[in-house]
């Protein structure tokens, strides 16, 4: 899922799968099986007769609505904060930039549950910042919808930052230099040259970021809890349903299928919208 | 008018052991060629003029408008310098059409979208691309892209345009067409141009004045024809395809390394003094008399065969003359030059 850089020179594509050793087919087929068969099992296992009522049940609709709104909000926050970070990281050099880059990747390698605990210790009622927030502003974040969004942004932002930063590094600064010599100020260069040039990376980064936010479970469970309608997103609803609290495993399967459908829809929408035609 | 927008740059940049210390001047409507080997500091000089780097010492000004002054720390940002750039890679913005690329400069300086597009259309016509205005860069040939880049560089009406080997990636014919176009547009718009090149043809066909940069210093400059017909520096001599030998005068002839003996005629410097001589490869005679040397390599020349010999003297031979000789690598030859074909001057201080 590396973002590809758009350069002016590409005039055609070559397809070159003929030269790969045949033996590669075996592990490749196993990989496909590992990735696809579980979803197939899910589809096979589903009780199609009760599916419509399961999917349209108030609990399912509530969870899906909450999941979509929080994921979209988290993605917007990631874009607003993460793109500037990516731009600055891509243009920075030296040990401080390297360190910062490593820190930004941390949520990517951290188990989400650890992230959830960390967020609690920062923003919880007795947390590093949370105590002051409560005392001064009366803001209590844990176990609110806002906490869901924060947890999602925490785990999803690295995908966006790394994707956009990689695209910016590949694109280089040569077009920006030319734009500056043509009289364009720094904001104009950013708006009309830099961001359009990395649009493919920006879009794939946004899609990955949204998908990660939509699937977020561990950090949300610990930091935001599992209250239906407030913090119970789809993954949490599925987990609860599967453990049989109130609803059946059939409902869990139905909800899972709904989430798969939502994810596929997002991927298809991102593919259909090809950037570069605007401006 | 002329003095108002003449570029004057003195640039000193120190990078470890390398020191660039060069001064150039470019007048409106004229092209100054900066030639020199790789690593001579040509790109660093251009970067300093474009405002992409701050020199350790020196000053860049267009007329009395000071753009960079190391003494005061002043450095006008690239977008406010009125210095355009055309490199060997056209760098046409891939997400914009040809017209939008050319309109980018005027648009950035505050011209309305409609006026910028109109100006861009005029520019595309000037570079012969009126029909292709709506094309995207990936649907243009290399030469067409470089035309778009030229129009784009000149559209904001810069006082100075920096041409950094702009023909290096083009085929011979396209390069020739673009050279004509660059010369025509630079003159028409009265832009002062600095052309960095490796190519003798670029310097000869485009430039009025040539500056030879070697190891960070200007070793030679002047009228292009004068410099290239009578080069004073080995790099210039190599570029111009002229032999240059440095040696000591003895008995009216220059004695150089490898046993080279070049008679110097009536205006020879006094015996014992250091001097250098230049002579054309075609002026060298191969025969029974002269200094002894050996063949180092043989290649196709413009009019026959070009033979490189020890002591770096190059000899051009007509095909028939070459056929009569044994030109295997290492074969001995005797070479001589007539005093009338030799230019002599005192050697520069080492």
Interface residues (C-beta under 8 A of the other chain):
Chain A: X6 X7 X8 X9 X10 X11 X174 X175 X177 X178 X179 X180 X181 X182 X183 X184 X185 X188 X192 X193 X196 X197 X199 X276 X279
Chain B: X50 X52 X77 X78 X79 X80 X81 X82 X83 X84 X85 X87 X89 X90 X91 X92 X93 X94 X95 X96 X100 X104 X105 X108 X109 X137 X138 X145 X152 X153 X155 X156 X158
